[in-house]
Amino acid sequence: MEQIPILQLGHFLLVTIQVELHDELAMTLQDDLTTKLAKTGARGVLIDISALEIVDSFIGRALAQIAGISRVMDATTVLTGMRPAVAITLVELGVTLAGIKTALNVDKGMRLLRESLDEPGEAPSAA
Amino acid sequence: MEQIPILQLGHFLLVTIQVELHDELAMTLQDDLTTKLAKTGARGVLIDISALEIVDSFIGRALAQIAGISRVMDATTVLTGMRPAVAITLVELGVTLAGIKTALNVDKGMRLLRESLDEPGEAPSAA
């Protein structure tokens, strides 16, 4: 079952990464996510990595690439649940995760996504 | 990383099962879930099994047990994303998943949970 499920939650997609994201799996995830983005018109992608104890530069790049793809498909990506040790390692490796928003947990990530959707003034909500 | 992450989404907890739920892992999940239920006071548990291609009677029982524990901790369990083949196998195996609500996907599961929370008339919303 080498496939990471992508769950739809309202306007957002949730991806919980629980297994090590090797080459092929990262490609499958990219493909699945773009298909799902096109199909659902989702405006946000939440990627939870709270289960990952190790995130190396390969995974870091794969996540950044997914965020880049989502961006051109008009969706914001938020990375949630990063463990402190993972954050330290990533910075030490020089992986800056540029262009990816982060949040401590899924709840906060959802709030961030909702706010980022409201901001550009897409709905009739101008303060 | 033999641990299934439990994500909090508002009043609910979301568990996405992506790996085969063997004996020890099921126990860990039970422990983690009860701890999280006690800590957060969550009223609903969503278990997504859309990644599972095979659900045997052991997993069926484990899920039923988790639902039973959640119930005595005042939370409703909804099982989402069951594949058609899995549903067929479960019924053939005689696993009825009694006491577990099911929904086709997480979005519908969330709606079901919200409705089940509204019903008992807990908030001042009486039509």
Interface residues (C-beta under 8 A of the other chain):
Chain A: M1 Q3 I4 P5 L7 Q8 L9 G10 L14 T16 Q18 V19 D48 S50 A51 L52 E53 G81 N105 V106 D107 M110
Chain B: M1 Q3 I4 P5 L7 Q8 L9 G10 L14 T16 Q18 V19 E20 D48 S50 A51 L52 E53 G81 N105 V106 D107 M110
